[in-house]
C-alpha cells in the first residue's frame, strides 16, 4: 500500500516540479493521464494488473475485500472514498468525475489542486510541508 500512496503524491510532485523545492521524490506521471490501467490494485488483482478490466466495478467480485480495506483507509486518512469515486465514474463517466474532483480539491487561494494525502495545496501551502515532511491532514481544515 505504501507504493500506491506515494504514487498519488508523487504525481503531484511531478506536475509541480517540487523536487526543485527541496524534496526528493521519484516522480510519477500518473496512470489515467497516460491512458494506463489502475496501479492502486494492479499488484493484487490479476484482472487489473493484466488490463482485463480498467476499473474495479467491471469485476464480478466488486467490491472485493482488498478494495474495501483500501476504501476504509482512504476514508480515515484522506477524507475520500475509493468506492464512492468508482461509483461516480461508473454512473457519470470519467469526464464528469474528473470535473467534480477538480471542483472538490481546488485551492481557493491559487486555483491549483490540493493534495488528497494531506489537504494542502502544494503550491501556496508548500512551506507547511517543507517544515514537516510527514504532515498529515489537519482534522480542523475543511475540504
N, CA, C and O atoms as a GROMACS GRO file, in nm:
protein
  572
    1UNK      N    1   0.081  -0.119   0.000
    1UNK     CA    2   0.000   0.000   0.000
    1UNK      C    3   0.086   0.126   0.000
    1UNK      O    4   0.047   0.227  -0.058
    2UNK      N    5   0.200   0.121   0.062
    2UNK     CA    6   0.285   0.240   0.069
    2UNK      C    7   0.319   0.291  -0.071
    2UNK      O    8   0.322   0.412  -0.094
    3UNK      N    9   0.345   0.199  -0.165
    3UNK     CA   10   0.376   0.237  -0.303
    3UNK      C   11   0.261   0.314  -0.367
    3UNK      O   12   0.283   0.415  -0.435
    4UNK      N   13   0.137   0.267  -0.344
    4UNK     CA   14   0.020   0.333  -0.403
    4UNK      C   15   0.009   0.476  -0.358
    4UNK      O   16  -0.012   0.567  -0.439
    5UNK      N   17   0.022   0.498  -0.228
    5UNK     CA   18   0.006   0.631  -0.172
    5UNK      C   19   0.116   0.724  -0.221
    5UNK      O   20   0.091   0.840  -0.251
    6UNK      N   21   0.236   0.672  -0.230
    6UNK     CA   22   0.346   0.752  -0.280
    6UNK      C   23   0.323   0.787  -0.426
    6UNK      O   24   0.358   0.898  -0.467
    7UNK      N   25   0.266   0.697  -0.505
    7UNK     CA   26   0.243   0.724  -0.646
    7UNK      C   27   0.150   0.841  -0.666
    7UNK      O   28   0.175   0.926  -0.751
    8UNK      N   29   0.041   0.847  -0.588
    8UNK     CA   30  -0.052   0.958  -0.599
    8UNK      C   31   0.014   1.091  -0.565
    8UNK      O   32   0.003   1.188  -0.639
    9UNK      N   33   0.083   1.093  -0.454
    9UNK     CA   34   0.151   1.215  -0.411
    9UNK      C   35   0.261   1.250  -0.510
    9UNK      O   36   0.280   1.368  -0.542
   10UNK      N   37   0.332   1.151  -0.559
   10UNK     CA   38   0.444   1.177  -0.648
   10UNK      C   39   0.398   1.229  -0.784
   10UNK      O   40   0.476   1.294  -0.854
   11UNK      N   41   0.273   1.201  -0.822
   11UNK     CA   42   0.220   1.260  -0.944
   11UNK      C   43   0.209   1.411  -0.927
   11UNK      O   44   0.245   1.487  -1.017
   12UNK      N   45   0.161   1.456  -0.812
   12UNK     CA   46   0.150   1.600  -0.788
   12UNK      C   47   0.289   1.664  -0.779
   12UNK      O   48   0.307   1.777  -0.824
   13UNK      N   49   0.385   1.594  -0.722
   13UNK     CA   50   0.521   1.646  -0.719
   13UNK      C   51   0.576   1.657  -0.861
   13UNK      O   52   0.645   1.753  -0.894
   14UNK      N   53   0.544   1.559  -0.943
   14UNK     CA   54   0.586   1.560  -1.084
   14UNK      C   55   0.524   1.680  -1.156
   14UNK      O   56   0.594   1.754  -1.224
   15UNK      N   57   0.394   1.698  -1.139
   15UNK     CA   58   0.322   1.805  -1.207
   15UNK      C   59   0.377   1.942  -1.168
   15UNK      O   60   0.388   2.031  -1.253
   16UNK      N   61   0.412   1.959  -1.042
   16UNK     CA   62   0.459   2.088  -0.995
   16UNK      C   63   0.610   2.105  -0.991
   16UNK      O   64   0.658   2.212  -0.953
   17UNK      N   65   0.686   2.002  -1.030
   17UNK     CA   66   0.832   2.011  -1.026
   17UNK      C   67   0.884   2.041  -0.887
   17UNK      O   68   0.976   2.120  -0.871
   18UNK      N   69   0.824   1.978  -0.786
   18UNK     CA   70   0.853   2.016  -0.647
   18UNK      C   71   0.986   1.964  -0.593
   18UNK      O   72   1.025   2.002  -0.483
   19UNK      N   73   1.055   1.881  -0.666
   19UNK     CA   74   1.188   1.842  -0.620
   19UNK      C   75   1.282   1.962  -0.624
   19UNK      O   76   1.384   1.962  -0.556
   20UNK      N   77   1.248   2.063  -0.702
   20UNK     CA   78   1.327   2.186  -0.704
   20UNK      C   79   1.307   2.267  -0.576
   20UNK      O   80   1.378   2.365  -0.553
   21UNK      N   81   1.211   2.226  -0.493
   21UNK     CA   82   1.181   2.296  -0.368
   21UNK      C   83   1.236   2.223  -0.246
   21UNK      O   84   1.193   2.249  -0.134
   22UNK      N   85   1.330   2.131  -0.267
   22UNK     CA   86   1.394   2.063  -0.156
   22UNK      C   87   1.340   1.925  -0.123
   22UNK      O   88   1.377   1.867  -0.021
   23UNK      N   89   1.254   1.870  -0.208
   23UNK     CA   90   1.203   1.736  -0.188
   23UNK      C   91   1.279   1.639  -0.277
   23UNK      O   92   1.339   1.678  -0.377
   24UNK      N   93   1.275   1.513  -0.240
   24UNK     CA   94   1.346   1.412  -0.318
   24UNK      C   95   1.252   1.295  -0.342
   24UNK      O   96   1.265   1.189  -0.281
   25UNK      N   97   1.157   1.316  -0.430
   25UNK     CA   98   1.057   1.214  -0.462
   25UNK      C   99   1.084   1.160  -0.601
   25UNK      O  100   1.128   1.234  -0.690
   26UNK      N  101   1.057   1.033  -0.620
   26UNK     CA  102   1.058   0.977  -0.753
   26UNK      C  103   0.926   1.018  -0.817
   26UNK      O  104   0.819   0.989  -0.763
   27UNK      N  105   0.934   1.083  -0.928
   27UNK     CA  106   0.812   1.133  -0.991
   27UNK      C  107   0.730   1.021  -1.052
   27UNK      O  108   0.782   0.916  -1.092
   28UNK      N  109   0.601   1.046  -1.058
   28UNK     CA  110   0.507   0.954  -1.123
   28UNK      C  111   0.425   1.036  -1.222
   28UNK      O  112   0.360   1.132  -1.181
   29UNK      N  113   0.425   1.000  -1.350
   29UNK     CA  114   0.346   1.076  -1.448
   29UNK      C  115   0.198   1.042  -1.445
   29UNK      O  116   0.122   1.095  -1.526
   30UNK      N  117   0.155   0.955  -1.356
   30UNK     CA  118   0.012   0.923  -1.342
   30UNK      C  119  -0.034   0.812  -1.434
   30UNK      O  120   0.028   0.785  -1.537
   31UNK      N  121  -0.143   0.748  -1.396
   31UNK     CA  122  -0.197   0.636  -1.474
   31UNK      C  123  -0.296   0.684  -1.579
   31UNK      O  124  -0.273   0.667  -1.699
   32UNK      N  125  -0.404   0.744  -1.533
   32UNK     CA  126  -0.511   0.784  -1.624
   32UNK      C  127  -0.461   0.885  -1.727
   32UNK      O  128  -0.498   0.873  -1.844
   33UNK      N  129  -0.379   0.984  -1.688
   33UNK     CA  130  -0.332   1.078  -1.791
   33UNK      C  131  -0.254   1.010  -1.904
   33UNK      O  132  -0.249   1.061  -2.016
   34UNK      N  133  -0.194   0.897  -1.874
   34UNK     CA  134  -0.117   0.826  -1.976
   34UNK      C  135  -0.198   0.714  -2.040
   34UNK      O  136  -0.145   0.637  -2.119
   35UNK      N  137  -0.328   0.705  -2.007
   35UNK     CA  138  -0.412   0.601  -2.065
   35UNK      C  139  -0.381   0.462  -2.010
   35UNK      O  140  -0.413   0.362  -2.074
   36UNK      N  141  -0.321   0.456  -1.893
   36UNK     CA  142  -0.285   0.329  -1.832
   36UNK      C  143  -0.395   0.281  -1.739
   36UNK      O  144  -0.485   0.357  -1.703
   37UNK      N  145  -0.388   0.154  -1.702
   37UNK     CA  146  -0.484   0.098  -1.608
   37UNK      C  147  -0.443   0.129  -1.465
   37UNK      O  148  -0.333   0.177  -1.439
   38UNK      N  149  -0.534   0.102  -1.374
   38UNK     CA  150  -0.516   0.130  -1.233
   38UNK      C  151  -0.392   0.061  -1.176
   38UNK      O  152  -0.373  -0.059  -1.196
   39UNK      N  153  -0.309   0.138  -1.106
   39UNK     CA  154  -0.195   0.076  -1.038
   39UNK      C  155  -0.221   0.058  -0.890
   39UNK      O  156  -0.142  -0.006  -0.821
   40UNK      N  157  -0.332   0.113  -0.840
   40UNK     CA  158  -0.361   0.100  -0.698
   40UNK      C  159  -0.379  -0.045  -0.657
   40UNK      O  160  -0.329  -0.087  -0.553
   41UNK      N  161  -0.448  -0.120  -0.738
   41UNK     CA  162  -0.477  -0.258  -0.702
   41UNK      C  163  -0.416  -0.357  -0.803
   41UNK      O  164  -0.430  -0.478  -0.788
   42UNK      N  165  -0.348  -0.306  -0.903
   42UNK     CA  166  -0.293  -0.390  -1.008
   42UNK      C  167  -0.198  -0.496  -0.961
   42UNK      O  168  -0.188  -0.602  -1.023
   43UNK      N  169  -0.128  -0.471  -0.852
   43UNK     CA  170  -0.035  -0.570  -0.799
   43UNK      C  171  -0.107  -0.679  -0.720
   43UNK      O  172  -0.049  -0.785  -0.694
   44UNK      N  173  -0.232  -0.654  -0.680
   44UNK     CA  174  -0.309  -0.753  -0.604
   44UNK      C  175  -0.414  -0.822  -0.689
   44UNK      O  176  -0.458  -0.933  -0.657
   45UNK      N  177  -0.455  -0.758  -0.796
   45UNK     CA  178  -0.565  -0.810  -0.877
   45UNK      C  179  -0.514  -0.844  -1.017
   45UNK      O  180  -0.466  -0.757  -1.089
   46UNK      N  181  -0.526  -0.968  -1.054
   46UNK     CA  182  -0.481  -1.013  -1.185
   46UNK      C  183  -0.556  -0.941  -1.297
   46UNK      O  184  -0.495  -0.902  -1.397
   47UNK      N  185  -0.686  -0.923  -1.282
   47UNK     CA  186  -0.766  -0.859  -1.387
   47UNK      C  187  -0.719  -0.716  -1.413
   47UNK      O  188  -0.704  -0.675  -1.528
   48UNK      N  189  -0.695  -0.640  -1.307
   48UNK     CA  190  -0.643  -0.504  -1.323
   48UNK      C  191  -0.498  -0.507  -1.372
   48UNK      O  192  -0.461  -0.432  -1.463
   49UNK      N  193  -0.419  -0.590  -1.311
   49UNK     CA  194  -0.277  -0.598  -1.345
   49UNK      C  195  -0.252  -0.633  -1.491
   49UNK      O  196  -0.158  -0.582  -1.552
   50UNK      N  197  -0.336  -0.719  -1.546
   50UNK     CA  198  -0.321  -0.760  -1.686
   50UNK      C  199  -0.404  -0.674  -1.782
   50UNK      O  200  -0.404  -0.697  -1.902
   51UNK      N  201  -0.474  -0.577  -1.727
   51UNK     CA  202  -0.553  -0.488  -1.812
   51UNK      C  203  -0.681  -0.551  -1.866
   51UNK      O  204  -0.734  -0.505  -1.967
   52UNK      N  205  -0.729  -0.656  -1.800
   52UNK     CA  206  -0.852  -0.720  -1.846
   52UNK      C  207  -0.976  -0.641  -1.807
   52UNK      O  208  -1.081  -0.653  -1.870
   53UNK      N  209  -0.964  -0.560  -1.703
   53UNK     CA  210  -1.066  -0.461  -1.666
   53UNK      C  211  -0.991  -0.330  -1.641
   53UNK      O  212  -0.875  -0.331  -1.601
   54UNK      N  213  -1.058  -0.220  -1.665
   54UNK     CA  214  -0.994  -0.090  -1.640
   54UNK      C  215  -1.029  -0.040  -1.501
   54UNK      O  216  -0.947   0.027  -1.437
   55UNK      N  217  -1.149  -0.071  -1.454
   55UNK     CA  218  -1.195  -0.026  -1.323
   55UNK      C  219  -1.247  -0.144  -1.244
   55UNK      O  220  -1.299  -0.240  -1.300
   56UNK      N  221  -1.232  -0.137  -1.112
   56UNK     CA  222  -1.276  -0.245  -1.024
   56UNK      C  223  -1.424  -0.278  -1.042
   56UNK      O  224  -1.462  -0.395  -1.032
   57UNK      N  225  -1.508  -0.178  -1.068
   57UNK     CA  226  -1.651  -0.204  -1.079
   57UNK      C  227  -1.685  -0.293  -1.198
   57UNK      O  228  -1.799  -0.339  -1.209
   58UNK      N  229  -1.591  -0.318  -1.287
   58UNK     CA  230  -1.613  -0.406  -1.401
   58UNK      C  231  -1.593  -0.553  -1.365
   58UNK      O  232  -1.612  -0.641  -1.449
   59UNK      N  233  -1.555  -0.580  -1.242
   59UNK     CA  234  -1.529  -0.715  -1.195
   59UNK      C  235  -1.651  -0.772  -1.124
   59UNK      O  236  -1.722  -0.700  -1.055
   60UNK      N  237  -1.676  -0.901  -1.141
   60UNK     CA  238  -1.790  -0.964  -1.074
   60UNK      C  239  -1.771  -0.973  -0.922
   60UNK      O  240  -1.868  -0.993  -0.850
   61UNK      N  241  -1.648  -0.958  -0.873
   61UNK     CA  242  -1.620  -0.963  -0.729
   61UNK      C  243  -1.624  -0.824  -0.664
   61UNK      O  244  -1.594  -0.812  -0.545
   62UNK      N  245  -1.660  -0.723  -0.738
   62UNK     CA  246  -1.664  -0.585  -0.686
   62UNK      C  247  -1.773  -0.569  -0.583
   62UNK      O  248  -1.885  -0.614  -0.605
   63UNK      N  249  -1.743  -0.507  -0.471
   63UNK     CA  250  -1.611  -0.467  -0.423
   63UNK      C  251  -1.546  -0.581  -0.345
   63UNK      O  252  -1.607  -0.639  -0.255
   64UNK      N  253  -1.424  -0.613  -0.378
   64UNK     CA  254  -1.352  -0.721  -0.311
   64UNK      C  255  -1.302  -0.673  -0.174
   64UNK      O  256  -1.310  -0.554  -0.143
   65UNK      N  257  -1.251  -0.765  -0.094
   65UNK     CA  258  -1.206  -0.728   0.041
   65UNK      C  259  -1.086  -0.633   0.037
   65UNK      O  260  -1.074  -0.546   0.123
   66UNK      N  261  -0.998  -0.649  -0.062
   66UNK     CA  262  -0.883  -0.559  -0.072
   66UNK      C  263  -0.928  -0.417  -0.102
   66UNK      O  264  -0.875  -0.322  -0.045
   67UNK      N  265  -1.025  -0.402  -0.190
   67UNK     CA  266  -1.076  -0.269  -0.224
   67UNK      C  267  -1.151  -0.208  -0.105
   67UNK      O  268  -1.138  -0.088  -0.080
   68UNK      N  269  -1.227  -0.289  -0.034
   68UNK     CA  270  -1.297  -0.236   0.084
   68UNK      C  271  -1.197  -0.190   0.190
   68UNK      O  272  -1.219  -0.088   0.255
   69UNK      N  273  -1.086  -0.265   0.206
   69UNK     CA  274  -0.984  -0.225   0.303
   69UNK      C  275  -0.916  -0.095   0.259
   69UNK      O  276  -0.890  -0.007   0.342
   70UNK      N  277  -0.888  -0.081   0.130
   70UNK     CA  278  -0.829   0.041   0.077
   70UNK      C  279  -0.924   0.158   0.096
   70UNK      O  280  -0.882   0.267   0.134
   71UNK      N  281  -1.052   0.136   0.070
   71UNK     CA  282  -1.153   0.240   0.087
   71UNK      C  283  -1.158   0.286   0.232
   71UNK      O  284  -1.165   0.406   0.259
   72UNK      N  285  -1.155   0.192   0.326
   72UNK     CA  286  -1.160   0.227   0.468
   72UNK      C  287  -1.040   0.315   0.506
   72UNK      O  288  -1.056   0.415   0.575
   73UNK      N  289  -0.923   0.277   0.460
   73UNK     CA  290  -0.802   0.352   0.490
   73UNK      C  291  -0.808   0.493   0.428
   73UNK      O  292  -0.770   0.591   0.493
   74UNK      N  293  -0.855   0.502   0.304
   74UNK     CA  294  -0.864   0.633   0.239
   74UNK      C  295  -0.969   0.721   0.306
   74UNK      O  296  -0.950   0.842   0.316
   75UNK      N  297  -1.078   0.662   0.353
   75UNK     CA  298  -1.180   0.742   0.424
   75UNK      C  299  -1.122   0.800   0.552
   75UNK      O  300  -1.142   0.917   0.583
   76UNK      N  301  -1.050   0.717   0.626
   76UNK     CA  302  -0.995   0.759   0.755
   76UNK      C  303  -0.880   0.858   0.740
   76UNK      O  304  -0.874   0.958   0.811
   77UNK      N  305  -0.789   0.830   0.648
   77UNK     CA  306  -0.668   0.911   0.638
   77UNK      C  307  -0.680   1.030   0.543
   77UNK      O  308  -0.619   1.134   0.566
   78UNK      N  309  -0.758   1.014   0.437
   78UNK     CA  310  -0.754   1.113   0.330
   78UNK      C  311  -0.889   1.178   0.298
   78UNK      O  312  -0.900   1.254   0.201
   79UNK      N  313  -0.990   1.147   0.377
   79UNK     CA  314  -1.120   1.212   0.360
   79UNK      C  315  -1.180   1.189   0.221
   79UNK      O  316  -1.244   1.277   0.165
   80UNK      N  317  -1.158   1.071   0.166
   80UNK     CA  318  -1.213   1.038   0.036
   80UNK      C  319  -1.245   0.889   0.032
   80UNK      O  320  -1.192   0.812   0.111
   81UNK      N  321  -1.331   0.851  -0.058
   81UNK     CA  322  -1.374   0.711  -0.068
   81UNK      C  323  -1.346   0.658  -0.208
   81UNK      O  324  -1.394   0.712  -0.307
   82UNK      N  325  -1.270   0.552  -0.213
   82UNK     CA  326  -1.244   0.486  -0.342
   82UNK      C  327  -1.374   0.429  -0.399
   82UNK      O  328  -1.398   0.437  -0.520
   83UNK      N  329  -1.458   0.372  -0.312
   83UNK     CA  330  -1.584   0.315  -0.360
   83UNK      C  331  -1.678   0.423  -0.414
   83UNK      O  332  -1.741   0.403  -0.518
   84UNK      N  333  -1.686   0.536  -0.345
   84UNK     CA  334  -1.769   0.646  -0.396
   84UNK      C  335  -1.714   0.698  -0.528
   84UNK      O  336  -1.790   0.727  -0.620
   85UNK      N  337  -1.582   0.709  -0.538
   85UNK     CA  338  -1.521   0.755  -0.662
   85UNK      C  339  -1.552   0.659  -0.777
   85UNK      O  340  -1.589   0.702  -0.886
   86UNK      N  341  -1.536   0.531  -0.752
   86UNK     CA  342  -1.563   0.432  -0.857
   86UNK      C  343  -1.709   0.433  -0.898
   86UNK      O  344  -1.741   0.419  -1.016
   87UNK      N  345  -1.798   0.450  -0.802
   87UNK     CA  346  -1.940   0.456  -0.834
   87UNK      C  347  -1.972   0.578  -0.919
   87UNK      O  348  -2.051   0.571  -1.013
   88UNK      N  349  -1.910   0.690  -0.887
   88UNK     CA  350  -1.932   0.810  -0.967
   88UNK      C  351  -1.880   0.791  -1.109
   88UNK      O  352  -1.945   0.833  -1.205
   89UNK      N  353  -1.764   0.728  -1.124
   89UNK     CA  354  -1.710   0.701  -1.257
   89UNK      C  355  -1.804   0.609  -1.333
   89UNK      O  356  -1.832   0.630  -1.451
   90UNK      N  357  -1.854   0.505  -1.265
   90UNK     CA  358  -1.943   0.409  -1.329
   90UNK      C  359  -2.071   0.476  -1.378
   90UNK      O  360  -2.115   0.451  -1.490
   91UNK      N  361  -2.131   0.560  -1.294
   91UNK     CA  362  -2.260   0.621  -1.325
   91UNK      C  363  -2.247   0.743  -1.417
   91UNK      O  364  -2.320   0.756  -1.515
   92UNK      N  365  -2.153   0.831  -1.384
   92UNK     CA  366  -2.143   0.960  -1.454
   92UNK      C  367  -2.039   0.962  -1.566
   92UNK      O  368  -2.047   1.046  -1.656
   93UNK      N  369  -1.942   0.871  -1.559
   93UNK     CA  370  -1.834   0.870  -1.658
   93UNK      C  371  -1.711   0.943  -1.606
   93UNK      O  372  -1.719   1.021  -1.511
   94UNK      N  373  -1.598   0.915  -1.670
   94UNK     CA  374  -1.470   0.969  -1.626
   94UNK      C  375  -1.465   1.122  -1.638
   94UNK      O  376  -1.413   1.189  -1.549
   95UNK      N  377  -1.515   1.176  -1.746
   95UNK     CA  378  -1.508   1.321  -1.765
   95UNK      C  379  -1.582   1.397  -1.654
   95UNK      O  380  -1.529   1.494  -1.601
   96UNK      N  381  -1.701   1.352  -1.621
   96UNK     CA  382  -1.778   1.417  -1.513
   96UNK      C  383  -1.708   1.398  -1.379
   96UNK      O  384  -1.703   1.490  -1.298
   97UNK      N  385  -1.656   1.280  -1.355
   97UNK     CA  386  -1.584   1.253  -1.231
   97UNK      C  387  -1.466   1.348  -1.216
   97UNK      O  388  -1.449   1.410  -1.110
   98UNK      N  389  -1.385   1.362  -1.319
   98UNK     CA  390  -1.268   1.449  -1.312
   98UNK      C  391  -1.310   1.595  -1.292
   98UNK      O  392  -1.244   1.668  -1.218
   99UNK      N  393  -1.416   1.636  -1.357
   99UNK     CA  394  -1.465   1.773  -1.338
   99UNK      C  395  -1.506   1.795  -1.192
   99UNK      O  396  -1.472   1.897  -1.133
  100UNK      N  397  -1.580   1.700  -1.136
  100UNK     CA  398  -1.623   1.711  -0.996
  100UNK      C  399  -1.505   1.708  -0.899
  100UNK      O  400  -1.504   1.782  -0.801
  101UNK      N  401  -1.406   1.624  -0.927
  101UNK     CA  402  -1.289   1.617  -0.840
  101UNK      C  403  -1.210   1.747  -0.845
  101UNK      O  404  -1.160   1.794  -0.742
  102UNK      N  405  -1.200   1.806  -0.963
  102UNK     CA  406  -1.130   1.934  -0.974
  102UNK      C  407  -1.200   2.040  -0.889
  102UNK      O  408  -1.134   2.120  -0.823
  103UNK      N  409  -1.332   2.041  -0.892
  103UNK     CA  410  -1.406   2.138  -0.810
  103UNK      C  411  -1.388   2.110  -0.661
  103UNK      O  412  -1.373   2.203  -0.581
  104UNK      N  413  -1.389   1.982  -0.625
  104UNK     CA  414  -1.377   1.944  -0.484
  104UNK      C  415  -1.240   1.979  -0.426
  104UNK      O  416  -1.231   2.025  -0.312
  105UNK      N  417  -1.135   1.958  -0.502
  105UNK     CA  418  -1.000   1.969  -0.449
  105UNK      C  419  -0.929   2.100  -0.485
  105UNK      O  420  -0.812   2.117  -0.451
  106UNK      N  421  -0.997   2.191  -0.551
  106UNK     CA  422  -0.931   2.315  -0.593
  106UNK      C  423  -0.896   2.402  -0.472
  106UNK      O  424  -0.974   2.414  -0.377
  107UNK      N  425  -0.779   2.460  -0.476
  107UNK     CA  426  -0.735   2.552  -0.370
  107UNK      C  427  -0.805   2.685  -0.391
  107UNK      O  428  -0.796   2.744  -0.499
  108UNK      N  429  -0.873   2.734  -0.288
  108UNK     CA  430  -0.943   2.862  -0.303
  108UNK      C  431  -0.848   2.982  -0.315
  108UNK      O  432  -0.889   3.089  -0.358
  109UNK      N  433  -0.721   2.963  -0.278
  109UNK     CA  434  -0.624   3.073  -0.283
  109UNK      C  435  -0.559   3.089  -0.420
  109UNK      O  436  -0.548   3.201  -0.471
  110UNK      N  437  -0.516   2.978  -0.480
  110UNK     CA  438  -0.438   2.990  -0.604
  110UNK      C  439  -0.499   2.917  -0.723
  110UNK      O  440  -0.456   2.939  -0.836
  111UNK      N  441  -0.598   2.831  -0.700
  111UNK     CA  442  -0.662   2.762  -0.812
  111UNK      C  443  -0.598   2.630  -0.851
  111UNK      O  444  -0.649   2.562  -0.940
  112UNK      N  445  -0.487   2.593  -0.788
  112UNK     CA  446  -0.426   2.462  -0.813
  112UNK      C  447  -0.501   2.357  -0.732
  112UNK      O  448  -0.585   2.391  -0.649
  113UNK      N  449  -0.472   2.230  -0.756
  113UNK     CA  450  -0.537   2.124  -0.681
  113UNK      C  451  -0.462   2.096  -0.551
  113UNK      O  452  -0.340   2.092  -0.547
  114UNK      N  453  -0.541   2.078  -0.444
  114UNK     CA  454  -0.484   2.040  -0.315
  114UNK      C  455  -0.452   1.890  -0.316
  114UNK      O  456  -0.512   1.814  -0.392
  115UNK      N  457  -0.359   1.851  -0.234
  115UNK     CA  458  -0.318   1.711  -0.222
  115UNK      C  459  -0.418   1.636  -0.135
  115UNK      O  460  -0.446   1.677  -0.022
  116UNK      N  461  -0.470   1.527  -0.185
  116UNK     CA  462  -0.565   1.447  -0.109
  116UNK      C  463  -0.500   1.378   0.010
  116UNK      O  464  -0.570   1.335   0.102
  117UNK      N  465  -0.369   1.368   0.011
  117UNK     CA  466  -0.300   1.298   0.119
  117UNK      C  467  -0.281   1.382   0.244
  117UNK      O  468  -0.267   1.328   0.353
  118UNK      N  469  -0.281   1.513   0.228
  118UNK     CA  470  -0.260   1.598   0.346
  118UNK      C  471  -0.348   1.722   0.346
  118UNK      O  472  -0.342   1.801   0.440
  119UNK      N  473  -0.429   1.740   0.245
  119UNK     CA  474  -0.520   1.854   0.240
  119UNK      C  475  -0.454   1.985   0.204
  119UNK      O  476  -0.520   2.090   0.204
  120UNK      N  477  -0.325   1.981   0.174
  120UNK     CA  478  -0.252   2.104   0.145
  120UNK      C  479  -0.245   2.131  -0.005
  120UNK      O  480  -0.246   2.040  -0.087
  121UNK      N  481  -0.239   2.258  -0.037
  121UNK     CA  482  -0.206   2.298  -0.173
  121UNK      C  483  -0.054   2.294  -0.182
  121UNK      O  484   0.014   2.364  -0.107
  122UNK      N  485  -0.001   2.215  -0.273
  122UNK     CA  486   0.144   2.201  -0.283
  122UNK      C  487   0.207   2.320  -0.354
  122UNK      O  488   0.328   2.320  -0.380
  123UNK      N  489   0.127   2.420  -0.384
  123UNK     CA  490   0.179   2.540  -0.448
  123UNK      C  491   0.180   2.658  -0.351
  123UNK      O  492   0.283   2.724  -0.336
  124UNK      N  493   0.067   2.686  -0.286
  124UNK     CA  494   0.066   2.803  -0.196
  124UNK      C  495   0.078   2.765  -0.048
  124UNK      O  496   0.092   2.853   0.036
  125UNK      N  497   0.074   2.637  -0.015
  125UNK     CA  498   0.094   2.595   0.125
  125UNK      C  499   0.215   2.504   0.138
  125UNK      O  500   0.227   2.429   0.235
  126UNK      N  501   0.304   2.510   0.042
  126UNK     CA  502   0.420   2.422   0.040
  126UNK      C  503   0.509   2.438   0.162
  126UNK      O  504   0.571   2.341   0.206
  127UNK      N  505   0.517   2.559   0.216
  127UNK     CA  506   0.605   2.582   0.331
  127UNK      C  507   0.564   2.497   0.452
  127UNK      O  508   0.649   2.460   0.532
  128UNK      N  509   0.436   2.465   0.465
  128UNK     CA  510   0.390   2.378   0.574
  128UNK      C  511   0.452   2.241   0.558
  128UNK      O  512   0.500   2.182   0.656
  129UNK      N  513   0.452   2.189   0.437
  129UNK     CA  514   0.509   2.058   0.410
  129UNK      C  515   0.661   2.061   0.416
  129UNK      O  516   0.723   1.962   0.456
  130UNK      N  517   0.722   2.172   0.380
  130UNK     CA  518   0.867   2.182   0.389
  130UNK      C  519   0.913   2.179   0.534
  130UNK      O  520   1.019   2.125   0.565
  131UNK      N  521   0.834   2.236   0.624
  131UNK     CA  522   0.867   2.236   0.766
  131UNK      C  523   0.842   2.101   0.831
  131UNK      O  524   0.911   2.063   0.926
  132UNK      N  525   0.744   2.028   0.781
  132UNK     CA  526   0.708   1.898   0.836
  132UNK      C  527   0.672   1.805   0.721
  132UNK      O  528   0.557   1.798   0.679
  133UNK      N  529   0.772   1.732   0.670
  133UNK     CA  530   0.754   1.648   0.552
  133UNK      C  531   0.662   1.529   0.577
  133UNK      O  532   0.624   1.459   0.483
  134UNK      N  533   0.625   1.506   0.703
  134UNK     CA  534   0.531   1.399   0.737
  134UNK      C  535   0.395   1.456   0.776
  134UNK      O  536   0.315   1.389   0.840
  135UNK      N  537   0.370   1.580   0.736
  135UNK     CA  538   0.244   1.647   0.769
  135UNK      C  539   0.126   1.563   0.723
  135UNK      O  540   0.124   1.512   0.611
  136UNK      N  541   0.028   1.549   0.810
  136UNK     CA  542  -0.095   1.477   0.779
  136UNK      C  543  -0.212   1.574   0.785
  136UNK      O  544  -0.198   1.687   0.830
  137UNK      N  545  -0.325   1.528   0.739
  137UNK     CA  546  -0.447   1.609   0.739
  137UNK      C  547  -0.468   1.679   0.872
  137UNK      O  548  -0.457   1.618   0.978
  138UNK      N  549  -0.497   1.805   0.864
  138UNK     CA  550  -0.541   1.882   0.978
  138UNK      C  551  -0.692   1.856   0.987
  138UNK      O  552  -0.767   1.900   0.901
  139UNK      N  553  -0.734   1.786   1.088
  139UNK     CA  554  -0.874   1.746   1.101
  139UNK      C  555  -0.969   1.866   1.108
  139UNK      O  556  -1.088   1.853   1.080
  140UNK      N  557  -0.916   1.981   1.144
  140UNK     CA  558  -0.999   2.101   1.155
  140UNK      C  559  -1.020   2.166   1.018
  140UNK      O  560  -1.117   2.240   0.998
  141UNK      N  561  -0.930   2.140   0.927
  141UNK     CA  562  -0.936   2.204   0.796
  141UNK      C  563  -1.052   2.147   0.715
  141UNK      O  564  -1.069   2.025   0.710
  142UNK      N  565  -1.129   2.230   0.653
  142UNK     CA  566  -1.245   2.186   0.575
  142UNK      C  567  -1.203   2.161   0.431
  142UNK      O  568  -1.117   2.231   0.378
  143UNK      N  569  -1.266   2.060   0.369
  143UNK     CA  570  -1.239   2.034   0.227
  143UNK      C  571  -1.351   2.086   0.142
  143UNK      O  572  -1.347   2.074   0.020
   0.00000   0.00000   0.00000
